[in-house]
Amino acid sequence: MRRLSILGSTGSIGKQTLEVVRKAPGDFTVESLTCGSDIDTIFDQIKEFRPKVCSVVNESKALELSSRLKDEGIEIEVLTGEEGNIACATLDSCDTVVGAIVGFAGLVPVYHAVLSGKDIALANKETLVAGGDVIMPLIREKGVAMLPIDSEHSAIWQCLKGEKREDLDRILITASGGPFRGMTRAQLENVTLEDALHHPTWNMGGKITIDSATMMNKGLEIIEAHHLYGIDCDKIDVVVHPQSIIHSMIRLRDGSVLAQMGKPSMVLPIEVALYYPDRGPSIVTEFDPFDAAINNLTFEPCDTEVFRLVKLAYEAGRKGGLVPTVMNAANESAVMAYLAGSINFLGIEETVFETVGKMESSISRLDLTIDNICRTDKDARIYADEIIKGKIK
């Protein structure tokens, strides 16, 4: 039985993790839950799953939740802030931490979870993009498991089982292409926020949906795969596969290509991670190869001249160090500004490129430590926010 702490339980991945728990209550216990400010959702989750501890980043919302729980007669410790997330991630009674906090905010709690010897079921790309050079050596040092939840990295992980790492030649990460697949640069100048949030295949949160529209999500996944599987970024290809049935592929040195297939659903990769090294019961719709909706699988190259953030991610991954940290921080700031209506779609890309260009030389002398990663993230957001202010008319 896995004893779970779910960081970011009110988001898309957190909710689907609890769906897996709900379907197999005898296989899991929920030790702690955390959220940013959505106390209505976490209140219902606490009533159903009865964790020992919970945390709400927003202090006033944490106080409100504590009062509501007391009125309901539910005794539970309610923590707040980043310290609360860390406490939940390092809880003695927990053995597995589900890292589902959106963005860079997920890094520090996961870092402390690894330090305290927890297995990590990771959905948060940014943890490894910004901190992979610190997190992965620590994973090996502590002898804990890194269990990928991201559908592409789960697919790669499953394909690699039973294979020797030295036989791995290339990784092929699949991409739906997002809502703007096939568009030109000129067309991207006129897309709206509503257009960008209308993903053709996946139902996700706002930040990752915009990352899919810019294709930055694939850029982040390239760097994540580099850290997870110890392969150079130049040996990782992005393949546009609009049907999202093949979730990724690997090519071995003899030319064999292995692929993992399934309907678009995050429930399966979550289940694969949580039941590892075993397989759990089927709780997703059975895959039917004769389904008319999936019997025509197509593949296209990723156009990095249109979606330039993918090209930047390759460059950042090659350079390593703190460059991916800066790129990720600038992207998070720019996406939030776009969601707020402060900049246009291509303004995201412009902000990220400009921030990386401004900071690259100044960060080259810094050691790769968790403190320097956090400091660089903060500085990059300041740079990005200044650039964004200059774009607001």
Secondary structure by P-SEA (a helix, b strand, c coil): cccccccccccaaaaaaaaaaaaccccccccccccccaaaaaaaaaaaccccbbbbccaaaaaaaaaaaaaaccbbbbbbcaaaaaaaaacccccccccccccccccaaaaaaaaabbbbbcccccccccccccaaaaaaaaccccccccaaaaaaaaaacccccccccbbbbbbcccccccccaaaaaccccccccccccccccaaaaaaaaaaaaaaaaaaaaaaacccccccbbbbbbcccccccccccccbbbbbbbbcccaaaaaaaaaaccccccccccccccccccccbbbbbcccccccaaaaaaaaaaaaccaaaaaaaaaaaaaaaaaaacccccaaaaaaaaaaaaacccccccccccaaaaaaaaaaaaaaaaaaaaaacc
